[in-house]
Amino acid sequence: MPAPQKDGPRANRDIRGVREVQLIDQEGQNRGVVPFFDALAMAEEAGLDLVEIAPNSVPPVCKFLDYGRFRFNEQKKQNEARKRQKTVEVKEIKLRPGIDKHDYEVKMKAVQRFFEEGDKVKVTLRFRGREIAHQDIGLRLLERVKQETQEIAKVESEPMLEGRQMIMILAPR
């Protein structure tokens, strides 16, 4: 049965099938091509681990490192990268065809705030009862939203009717 694959670089006796390695010592000095077992003995003598840095090169590049500290630092880098990345959320604004002027302005302020936060906005226009017969009113309303946000947003999906609602998705520029 094959040995289970470990994540990250191989270290010490996990490095298999290699006769010689390009060795870099703890100060970063290139020691040249050295037989694998000699490099392993030098690493043990220095109280460090022999870590494979570039496994695909010929011969593979190995370095003297404290493997525990190396893994810890790699994990810290990944956590920092995860903290820095922002997930884009899709916020939804619900409208009706007969929306009043002030209500519309309040909704548009919310849309503006969502774009400033870097989120996408899904504008949903819901038709109730016989309003569905006047889809042109709804389409004009969504066109108005599109016109008012065109400087700060781009249309990701044009207005389309799904059942009793018309949906349009906007993304920040």
VEXNUPA-974377 format. One line per 10 residues: their letters; for each residue y, x, z of N, C-alpha, C, O. Coordinates in steps of 0.001 Angstrom, whole numbers, plus 500000, padded with zeros to 6 digits. Atoms other than C-alpha are relative to their C-alpha. Example, Ala and Ser with C-alpha at 12.3 -4.5 7.8 and 13.67 -1.06 7.14 Angstrom:
BEGIN
as) 498810:500890:500000:495500:512300:507800:501200:500900:500000:501181:501936:500665; 498810:499180:499940:498940:513670:507140:501090:499230:500730:502198:499739:500899 $
END
This chain:
BEGIN
mpapqkdgpr) 498813:500849:500000:500000:500000:500000:501246:500891:500000:501344:501809:500813; 498801:499160:500045:503407:501467:499043:500862:499802:501244:500876:498735:501858; 499110:500052:498836:505878:502289:501801:501156:499045:499707:501623:498981:498570; 498881:500926:500234:508624:499663:502283:501274:500771:499652:501535:501846:500192; 498757:499357:500427:511926:500503:500596:501071:499854:501081:501309:498759:501591; 498898:500028:499038:514733:501437:502978:501303:499910:499228:501411:500403:498105; 498696:500044:500655:518331:500666:502169:500775:501252:500367:500628:501793:501463; 499225:498787:499751:520701:503580:501862:499283:501233:499482:498190:501133:498924; 500593:498766:500510:520002:507210:501017:498773:500435:500808:498640:500119:501990; 501194:499496:499311:516692:508882:501840:500374:501232:500824:501303:501965:500486 $
anrdirgvre) 499711:498862:499129:516613:511462:504622:498701:500674:500425:497662:500023:500539; 501103:499183:499498:514279:514266:505784:498705:499772:499235:498663:500007:498027; 501320:500137:500624:510614:513452:505058:499877:498765:499106:498859:498582:498439; 499998:501147:500928:511511:510233:503218:500252:500459:498569:499956:499733:497621; 499743:499437:501328:512567:512463:500301:498657:500514:499496:498135:501507:500003; 501338:499630:500494:509329:512665:498300:500039:500322:498518:500948:499905:497800; 500137:499679:501420:508247:514047:494957:501029:500987:499500:501349:501000:498311; 498949:499052:500374:510858:516817:494980:499561:501394:500429:499192:501599:501586; 500380:498626:499641:510074:520544:494847:501196:500808:500465:501106:501602:501402; 498799:499260:499608:513608:521873:495024:501212:499076:499929:501225:498081:499205 $
vqlidqegqn) 498799:500824:499917:517038:520493:495816:501241:500875:499873:501225:502061:500204; 498691:499358:500005:520666:521393:495195:500547:499758:501401:500735:498606:501792; 499678:500146:498592:521794:522067:498770:501480:500217:500278:502095:501151:499766; 498629:499867:499523:525208:521527:500354:499929:500017:501521:499373:499102:502128; 500102:499903:498530:525599:522684:503968:501053:499141:500693:501837:498452:500040; 499118:500882:499229:527541:520994:506784:501485:500263:499771:502302:499369:499989; 498594:499697:500294:530802:522766:505827:500397:499574:498593:501565:499690:498221; 499723:500411:501367:530524:521438:502265:499844:501115:498991:500233:500964:497833; 500208:498864:500902:529585:524833:500787:498722:499781:499196:497708:499339:499736; 501172:500143:500857:527190:524782:497842:499085:501198:500213:499494:502338:499993 $
rgvvpffdal) 500972:498925:499759:524072:526808:498718:499116:500255:498788:498295:501171:498804; 500787:499818:501211:522560:526440:495239:498674:499262:500077:498470:498418:500949; 501314:500640:500066:519022:525389:494329:499070:500692:500993:498894:501910:500948; 500845:499488:498923:516652:525801:497298:498702:499188:500014:498740:497983:499769; 501223:500792:499867:512975:524831:497728:500165:498945:501101:500813:499197:502117; 499820:501137:499112:512729:521457:499507:499627:500319:501445:500389:500012:502362; 500452:499758:498632:510748:522626:502530:500874:501034:500712:501043:500961:501929; 499060:499049:499401:513124:525581:503092:501285:499271:500432:501833:499540:501501; 498788:500766:499678:516082:523169:503001:499757:499134:501234:500634:499007:502090; 500343:500839:498852:514304:520870:505474:499951:500839:501279:500420:500407:502332 $
amaeeagldl) 500078:499109:498838:513609:523793:507811:501409:500430:500436:501690:500500:501633; 498626:499610:499664:517282:524903:507612:500729:498850:500692:501496:499073:501629; 499347:501166:499406:518428:521371:508444:499537:499808:501444:500351:499553:502331; 500542:500139:498639:516124:521161:511480:500529:501097:500911:500829:500862:502081; 499471:498861:499247:517292:524604:512586:501455:499749:500421:501870:500129:501516; 498591:500303:499703:520925:523400:512411:500140:498752:500878:501239:498435:501333; 499965:501214:499180:519995:520236:514346:500572:498800:499250:501100:497870:499860; 499477:501087:500829:520980:517979:511439:498890:499435:499119:497762:499926:499131; 500955:500613:500921:519247:515777:508885:500305:500449:498578:501452:500740:498239; 499833:499720:501421:518679:516560:505213:500091:498644:499302:499106:497907:499244 $
veiapnsvpp) 499763:501315:500596:520193:513557:503387:500208:500154:498499:500985:500996:498048; 499913:499985:501462:519782:512901:499662:501267:499261:499573:501381:498052:499776; 498718:500572:500390:523278:512313:498258:499966:499470:498572:500405:498348:498318; 500088:500406:501411:522644:512164:494495:498553:500113:499540:498153:501159:499028; 501419:499921:500321:518974:511286:493887:499698:500091:498504:498631:500572:498123; 500291:500044:501431:519303:510878:490105:500300:501294:499261:499906:501443:498105; 499714:498741:500681:520581:514374:489327:498758:500895:500053:497857:500675:500862; 501143:499074:500046:518165:517201:488466:500513:501388:500307:501324:501892:499530; 500760:500543:498872:517514:518704:490969:500888:499103:500867:502113:499188:500786; 499208:500896:499162:518585:516044:493511:500913:500783:500949:500553:501857:501430 $
vckfldygrf) 499045:499345:499113:521656:516918:495611:499760:499494:501421:499764:498289:501670; 500213:500350:498597:520994:517006:499369:501039:500727:500849:501543:501788:500481; 498958:499464:499150:523382:517657:502230:499552:499950:501454:498811:499050:501850; 500264:500028:498557:523122:518550:505924:500984:499020:500628:502197:499198:500522; 499155:500999:499352:524426:515531:507856:499344:499507:501280:498136:499650:501467; 500538:500760:498881:524039:513698:511130:499779:498599:499427:500738:497852:499232; 500313:501225:500725:522252:510715:509562:500480:498753:500744:500968:497815:500113; 499551:501144:499206:523054:508297:512411:501492:499763:499846:501926:498628:499652; 498548:500100:500165:526780:509020:512176:500342:499589:498564:501245:498784:498335; 499783:500323:501408:526599:508853:508368:499808:498505:499757:500640:497876:499105 $
rfneqkkqne) 500278:501431:500165:525033:505347:508480:501083:499160:500683:501526:498147:500141; 498962:500721:499255:527572:504214:511097:501296:499948:499203:501920:498892:499096; 498768:499952:500794:530509:505349:508945:499897:499144:498741:500866:498490:498354; 500196:500835:501183:529034:503658:505859:500136:498520:500355:500743:497746:499614; 499915:501381:499548:528682:500416:507811:501448:499606:500295:501877:498497:499974; 498592:500261:499707:532288:500688:509016:500786:499781:498714:501624:498881:498648; 499315:500150:501281:533498:501131:505428:499707:498629:499389:500611:497970:498874; 500371:501304:500563:531577:498030:504312:500685:498870:500756:501155:497911:500144; 499343:501034:499209:532980:495970:507191:501486:499921:499693:502047:498829:499607; 498579:499971:500357:536535:497084:506358:500228:499330:498650:501166:498551:498484 $
arkrqktvev) 499867:500588:501335:536024:496138:502704:499821:498483:500084:500519:497735:499399; 500244:501431:499841:534671:492739:503782:501208:499313:500637:501546:498187:500274; 498821:500581:499355:537709:492153:506017:501150:499863:499008:501886:498877:499041; 498867:499973:500916:540147:493020:503234:499889:498995:498866:500906:498573:498315; 500126:500901:501139:538687:490721:500604:500335:498568:500406:499992:498122:501501; 499596:501374:499702:540095:487209:500412:499160:499057:499170:499005:499242:497963; 500753:501006:500728:537961:484244:499511:500978:498946:499498:501844:498480:500239; 499132:501003:500591:539658:481824:497163:499397:498631:500296:498256:498347:499930; 500462:501342:499684:539366:478283:498434:500574:499017:498991:501614:499268:498382; 499499:501068:500856:539750:475112:496400:500485:498887:500911:499689:498228:501580 $
keiklrpgid) 499398:501058:499194:542162:472733:498141:500148:498776:499110:500348:498893:497901; 499916:501224:500796:542294:469119:497062:501221:499184:500385:501527:499010:501565; 498873:500912:499814:545330:466896:496619:499598:498689:499331:499240:498671:498154; 500374:501310:500546:544616:463181:496161:501249:499189:499704:502131:499049:500553; 498868:500813:500441:547062:461029:494222:499497:498635:499538:498302:498430:499323; 500289:501321:500577:547219:457415:493035:501002:499793:498869:502086:500375:498900; 499087:500184:501141:548797:456210:489769:501362:499452:500398:502366:499812:499782; 498717:500597:499628:551505:454206:491550:500675:500718:501145:501316:500077:501978; 499446:499233:498874:552607:457021:493887:501532:499930:499992:502161:499989:498936; 498548:500097:499856:556165:456731:495195:500634:501387:499842:499948:502401:499975 $
khdyevkmka) 499293:498735:500255:558784:459428:494505:499902:500953:501190:499569:502125:501016; 500008:499133:498820:558965:460758:498082:498590:500495:500314:498400:501662:500657; 501397:499604:499750:555171:460762:498530:499573:501102:499016:498879:502053:499378; 500316:498997:501021:554866:462703:495278:500614:501345:500367:499956:502376:500232; 499332:498753:499622:557401:465304:496487:499287:500681:501165:499165:501906:501189; 500739:499433:498861:555478:465761:499759:498706:500657:499508:498356:501758:499935; 501243:499441:500559:552245:466294:497813:500277:501288:499227:499497:502238:499299; 499666:498808:500786:553966:468805:495513:500358:501182:500902:500072:502330:500563; 499726:498923:499051:555232:470783:498526:498694:500597:500521:498577:501811:500682; 501312:499528:499545:551641:470989:499761:499336:500842:498917:498740:501876:499218 $
vqrffeegdk) 500568:499239:501123:550506:472160:496299:500651:501378:499935:499973:502392:499773; 499249:498736:500033:553237:474823:496331:499500:500942:501102:499292:502130:500858; 500466:499191:498861:552081:476042:499778:498596:500556:499728:498312:501712:500045; 501357:499534:500310:548451:476243:498612:500034:501171:499018:499275:502129:499161; 499904:498913:500969:549470:478419:495659:500544:501270:500639:500119:502370:500287; 499460:498829:499312:551490:480719:497923:498927:500683:500835:498958:501900:501015; 501108:499428:499229:548354:481186:500044:498919:500585:499097:497983:501221:499581; 500954:499430:500947:546443:482127:496879:498794:499118:499742:497784:499596:499225; 501132:500903:500199:544186:479064:496770:500139:499229:498695:501235:499069:498157; 499999:500888:501158:543171:476927:493807:500257:498582:500505:500028:498276:501675 $
vkvtlrfrgr) 499729:501386:499616:544174:473269:493802:499296:499056:499023:499421:499174:497804; 500659:501041:500782:542065:470340:492632:500825:498727:500195:500889:498175:501293; 499173:501209:499939:544339:467410:491813:499111:498833:499573:498638:498777:498438; 500852:501156:500260:542381:464161:492056:500863:498748:499961:501592:498444:500904; 499253:501243:500167:543892:460958:490752:498989:498865:500018:498175:498735:499104; 500994:501062:499844:541941:457938:491968:500560:498663:499523:501656:498254:499905; 499642:501332:500497:542077:454604:490150:499220:498973:500799:498013:499109:500994; 500673:501077:499275:541333:451456:492141:500219:498680:499272:501295:498411:498740; 499904:501325:500616:540612:448010:490791:500365:500062:498534:499729:500775:497757; 499622:500092:501412:542392:447225:487529:500873:501158:499543:501272:501210:498379 $
eiahqdiglr) 499203:498827:500401:544369:450501:487589:499288:500801:498911:499931:501489:498119; 500790:499230:500977:541532:451978:485489:500380:499615:498565:500189:500405:497640; 499578:500443:501331:542872:449939:482538:501250:500737:499530:501552:500755:498337; 498758:499295:500344:546094:451992:482666:499848:501504:500246:500588:502101:501029; 500255:498566:499842:544721:455518:482387:501167:500833:499488:501361:501966:499927; 498860:499265:500539:547806:456532:480409:501029:500316:501090:501681:501358:501030; 499071:499753:498885:549920:456213:483609:499506:501201:500806:500286:502077:501177; 500599:498893:499263:547511:458548:485416:500126:501310:499250:500424:502348:499840; 499905:498793:500816:547506:461014:482547:501436:500537:500000:501645:501749:500065; 498589:499576:499956:551335:461083:482519:500326:500661:501337:501070:501640:501390 $
llervkqetq) 499766:499437:498667:551323:461755:486280:499420:501425:500089:500068:502333:500610; 500607:498664:499965:548925:464694:485897:500748:500971:499087:500863:502155:499404; 499187:499150:500882:550992:466023:482980:501279:500430:500718:501736:501562:500561; 498800:499682:499227:554041:465862:485256:499701:501081:501035:500496:502002:501222; 500418:498971:499031:552172:467860:487935:499853:501340:499277:500293:502378:499771; 500212:498776:500780:551194:470382:485268:501339:500642:499614:501494:501859:499715; 498690:499491:500395:554805:470719:484045:500742:500622:501175:501365:501674:501035; 499250:499512:498840:556230:471172:487547:499398:501267:500612:500095:502015:501297; 500646:498815:499406:553704:473865:488510:499740:501098:498975:499105:502098:499307; 500369:499039:501038:553545:475768:485218:500512:501419:500249:499920:502366:499732 $
eiakvesepm) 499519:498646:499712:555621:478729:486533:499117:500715:501014:498954:501933:500948; 500774:499372:498922:553391:479316:489564:498496:499836:499845:497721:500459:500571; 501446:500250:500141:550023:478055:488311:499611:499848:498539:500433:499533:497679; 500534:500238:501343:547821:477900:485257:498892:498954:500117:498234:498839:501151; 500992:501068:499990:545532:475042:484326:498624:500609:499746:498389:501234:498712; 501353:499475:500153:541905:475984:484871:499112:498973:499304:498268:499336:498485; 500708:501042:500748:540493:472645:483749:500968:498843:499758:501597:498333:500685; 499090:501065:500416:542472:470028:481843:499601:498683:500662:498463:498533:501107; 500334:501291:499398:542688:466446:483174:498838:499337:499258:498848:499211:498034; 501127:500709:500613:539398:464655:482600:499552:498881:500930:499658:498987:502152 $
legrqmimil) 500386:501171:499246:538065:461296:483684:498539:500115:500418:497664:500351:499585; 501365:500031:499476:534981:461213:485917:499861:498719:500796:500320:498645:501936; 500137:501278:499319:534084:457652:486814:501355:499343:500175:502021:499033:499187; 498714:500636:499719:537152:456137:488523:501062:501015:500416:502114:500628:500923; 498969:499016:499654:538985:459438:489079:500241:500964:498851:499342:501294:498077; 499603:499002:500979:540860:461832:486873:500248:501286:500763:500978:501294:501753; 499951:498744:499259:540543:465475:487914:500594:501108:499134:500308:501214:497942; 499440:498823:500660:542532:468581:487022:499996:501138:501028:500363:500927:502184; 500039:498863:499084:542077:472053:488553:501051:501025:499567:501119:501408:498399; 498945:499006:500225:544994:474504:488849:499700:501253:500790:499199:501171:501911 $
apr) 500206:498723:499315:544787:478196:489759:501335:500749:500049:502139:500633:499123; 498728:499261:499918:547641:480451:490959:500072:501087:498935:499048:501627:498517; 499810:498941:501015:549122:482914:488442:499954:501362:500647:500093:502376:499962 $
END
